[in-house]
Amino acid sequence: METKNLSDYIRQLREQADMPLRKLAALLDIDQSTLSKLERGERPINRQMLPIIAKTFNVDEKELVIRFMSKQVAYQLVDEKYAKDILLAAEEEIKYIKNQK
């Protein structure tokens, strides 16, 4: 992963593919100005866009999801004193929930 920020990464993928904003915006069913704001980090990226982006640029959807979800979790925990402990507890909770299914 070259860049850490999902917005920057999407812009990087689009530019490397020499794809205009309008074309990717059309694939994502959003307008060009919205895509521009997404790439600048001024608007949040929608989770449902990730499979389309992965397919369009032939990248691993898992990587996109990890970038997306880690940002969501980070924003929730950024001001928490016990963030690391919360993450460890959440990992255990996920295991518990999966075992219940």
Secondary structure, DSSP 8 states (H G I E B T S, - for coil): ---S-HHHHHHHHHHHTT--HHHHHHHHTS-HHHHHHHHTTSS---GGGHHHHHHHHT--HHHHHHHHHHHHHHHHHTT-TTHHHHHHHHHHHHHHHHHH-
